[in-house]
Amino acid sequence: MKAAVTTRAGEPSVIELQELPIPEVKPGWVLIKVRAFGLNRSELFTRQGDSPNVKFPRIQGIECVGLVEDDPSITFKKGQKVAAIMGGMGRFFNGGYAEYTLVPLEIVFPFQSNLPWSTLGSIPEMFQTVSGSLNQALELKTGELLLIRGGTSSIGMLACQLAKTMGVVVISTTRNSNKEKALKDNGADYVLIDDGSVVQQLRELIPQGVHKVLELIGTRTLKDSLKCIAQKGVVCMTGILGSEWTMKSFTPMGDIHSLGRLTVYMGEAGNMNKNLLQDFIQAIEDGNIKLNIDKIFSLDQIVEAHQYMEGNHAKGKLVVEI
Ligand SMILES: NC(=O)c1ccc[n+]([C@@H]2O[C@H](COP(=O)([O-])OP(=O)(O)OC[C@H]3O[C@@H](n4cnc5c(N)ncnc54)[C@H](OP(=O)(O)O)[C@@H]3O)[C@@H](O)[C@H]2O)c1
């Protein structure tokens, strides 16, 4: 099979296309013929050598969609459409950047759909993250006000659409005023231009503050996001777009106002519900959710795809179709 192998930590060019044997099936694992996969920021960090315990060479890819080729447990028939996500995929064992991947049965999710593979490839990790952050971490409710920090990211764009289907008022941020229209077209009620602090603009717009914040930039803007919440408001840190993992200082009694709440979301396959995934795919087929796919690459273009992601050129999800 053809596989994109990250040979060592470094620049995008450390990923090399190689001919490798198709993985041999073993009990408890499912062999998938990969048809597409989404690209994720965490894969960029892994490639750069920032994922503890990941050893190179490694076939990366924390998610994929495709067809079951072989399942010794006979849970799935050959040809069943499936998604696979997380569980160490592309980190502790080889992942989706290949024509075939062998993954544990428990991270395989069956679905039915006639959507193109490039569309399906954009879904699993993005959906798991957005659904888990909004429903499980933030417990978002109809009528609430939601600030999405890092609104132009693919996670931010989908979060906005899902929040709008729930009857939520959405305020999205970007650092780039050229992207304001894209955010409004995606459903955002208000757009704030983020220069590292948005609390003043936010309080002018909504003096009482918002009920919930989806923080995708991370520690760089977290304190400012905590200032944006109303009493008993919640901030969920799901992303780290600002590439800063640790805060230099944090004073809980001060940086969080009285009764304010801070949580994080670090999704796993176990956070994804099989029925919710099928419902979500159906919502796309029905035209109720419009996915923002920025660009589709082939496996041969994987280095270019990583360069594109690292250059922050995307206004939506990047997908590789095989
Ligand atoms: N917790 C989880 O389970 C989970 C799962 C998946 C992803 N994530 C995280 O969610 C975040 C979003 O992922 P994604 O794949 O949707 O990202 P993405 O689409 O690649 O995001 C691109 C956007 O990020 C913004 N950005 C880039 N660098 C930035 C910086 N230094 N400061 C502020 N904004 C910056 C840019 O927005 P503007 O130029 O418009 O400002 C850019 O348009 C990532 O941090 C990712 O690691 C978490």
The ligand as a Tripos MOL2 file, in Angstrom:
@<TRIPOS>MOLECULE
LIG
   48    52     1     0     0
SMALL
NO_CHARGES

@<TRIPOS>ATOM
      1 N1         -9.9730   19.1290   22.4060 N.am      1 LIG1
      2 C1        -10.1760   18.3770   21.3380 C.2       1 LIG1
      3 O1        -10.6930   17.2640   21.4380 O.2       1 LIG1
      4 C2         -9.8020   18.9090   19.9880 C.ar      1 LIG1
      5 C3        -10.0800   18.1720   18.8310 C.ar      1 LIG1
      6 C4         -9.7740   18.7420   17.5870 C.ar      1 LIG1
      7 C5         -9.1900   19.9970   17.5330 C.ar      1 LIG1
      8 N2         -8.9030   20.6580   18.6900 N.ar      1 LIG1
      9 C6         -8.2740   21.9850   18.6510 C.3       1 LIG1
     10 O2         -9.2030   22.9340   18.1750 O.3       1 LIG1
     11 C7         -8.4930   24.0280   17.5850 C.3       1 LIG1
     12 C8         -9.0830   24.3200   16.2250 C.3       1 LIG1
     13 O3         -8.7030   23.2820   15.3180 O.3       1 LIG1
     14 P1         -9.0070   23.4010   13.7580 P.3       1 LIG1
     15 O4         -8.4490   22.1930   13.1040 O.co2     1 LIG1
     16 O5        -10.4460   23.7150   13.5930 O.co2     1 LIG1
     17 O6         -8.1060   24.6730   13.3920 O.3       1 LIG1
     18 P2         -7.9100   25.3760   11.9890 P.3       1 LIG1
     19 O7         -9.1030   25.1970   11.1280 O.co2     1 LIG1
     20 O8         -6.6030   24.9610   11.4290 O.co2     1 LIG1
     21 O9         -7.8230   26.9230   12.4740 O.3       1 LIG1
     22 C9         -7.3410   27.9070   11.6290 C.3       1 LIG1
     23 C10        -7.5870   29.2800   12.2490 C.3       1 LIG1
     24 O10        -6.9230   29.3990   13.4820 O.3       1 LIG1
     25 C11        -6.6600   30.7820   13.7480 C.3       1 LIG1
     26 N3         -5.3090   30.8860   14.3150 N.ar      1 LIG1
     27 C12        -4.1960   30.2940   13.8810 C.ar      1 LIG1
     28 N4         -3.1390   30.6260   14.6440 N.ar      1 LIG1
     29 C13        -3.6040   31.4460   15.5950 C.ar      1 LIG1
     30 C14        -3.0130   32.1460   16.6720 C.ar      1 LIG1
     31 N5         -1.6970   32.0600   16.9260 N.pl3     1 LIG1
     32 N6         -3.7930   32.9060   17.4460 N.ar      1 LIG1
     33 C15        -5.1040   33.0000   17.2000 C.ar      1 LIG1
     34 N7         -5.7370   32.3710   16.1780 N.ar      1 LIG1
     35 C16        -4.9920   31.6070   15.3870 C.ar      1 LIG1
     36 C17        -6.7470   31.5000   12.4070 C.3       1 LIG1
     37 O11        -7.8640   32.3640   12.5250 O.3       1 LIG1
     38 P3         -7.8650   33.9250   12.1390 P.3       1 LIG1
     39 O12        -6.7040   34.1400   11.2070 O.co2     1 LIG1
     40 O13        -9.1860   34.1210   11.4860 O.co2     1 LIG1
     41 O14        -7.7540   34.6610   13.4230 O.co2     1 LIG1
     42 C18        -7.0190   30.3970   11.4030 C.3       1 LIG1
     43 O15        -7.9790   30.7660   10.4340 O.3       1 LIG1
     44 C19        -7.0250   23.5940   17.5370 C.3       1 LIG1
     45 O16        -6.3160   24.2030   18.5780 O.3       1 LIG1
     46 C20        -7.1010   22.0970   17.7080 C.3       1 LIG1
     47 O17        -5.9090   21.5720   18.2600 O.3       1 LIG1
     48 C21        -9.1970   20.1470   19.8980 C.ar      1 LIG1
@<TRIPOS>BOND
     1     1     2 1
     2     2     3 2
     3     2     4 1
     4     4     5 ar
     5     4    48 ar
     6     5     6 ar
     7     6     7 ar
     8     7     8 ar
     9     8     9 1
    10     8    48 ar
    11     9    10 1
    12     9    46 1
    13    10    11 1
    14    11    12 1
    15    11    44 1
    16    12    13 1
    17    13    14 1
    18    14    15 2
    19    14    16 1
    20    14    17 1
    21    17    18 1
    22    18    19 2
    23    18    20 1
    24    18    21 1
    25    21    22 1
    26    22    23 1
    27    23    24 1
    28    23    42 1
    29    24    25 1
    30    25    26 1
    31    25    36 1
    32    26    27 ar
    33    26    35 ar
    34    27    28 ar
    35    28    29 ar
    36    29    30 ar
    37    29    35 ar
    38    30    31 1
    39    30    32 ar
    40    32    33 ar
    41    33    34 ar
    42    34    35 ar
    43    36    37 1
    44    36    42 1
    45    37    38 1
    46    38    39 2
    47    38    40 1
    48    38    41 1
    49    42    43 1
    50    44    45 1
    51    44    46 1
    52    46    47 1
@<TRIPOS>SUBSTRUCTURE
     1 LIG1         1 GROUP 0 **** ****
